């Protein structure tokens, strides 16, 4: 599994990874947004989120900001969400 995750990160060009499973909304979105702002356009941020409110709110909010969700992978009660920074 770790090998698969590492290969996926390389294929997607992950520039940064963050674990937001210990955060509560709306801090999850704000922290994801801060990390996205540190990336160059086209780079990918990998965000680890819990199922439920985090998974409903963060992807929706980053899309509203104009970024692209390029891949989502479920792992038990968590998700790995890959977000490409757009202009």
BELLINLIN-V769113 format. One record per backbone hydrogen bond with DSSP energy under -1.0 kcal/mol. NH is the residue of the N-H (numbers start at 1). CO is the residue of the C=O. If there is no record, write none. Layout:
# BELLINLIN-V769113
nh = [NH NH]
co = [CO CO]
This chain:
# BELLINLIN-V769113
nh = [5 6 7 8 9 10 11 12 14 15 16 18 20 23 27 30 31 32 33 34 35 36 37 39 42 43 44 45 46 47 48 49 51 56 57 58 61 62 63 64 65 66 67 68 70 71 73 75 78 79 80 81 82 83 84 85]
co = [1 2 3 4 5 6 7 8 9 44 44 46 48 20 24 26 27 28 29 30 31 32 33 36 85 40 13 83 16 81 18 79 77 52 53 54 57 58 59 60 61 63 62 84 82 82 80 78 75 49 73 47 71 45 68 43]
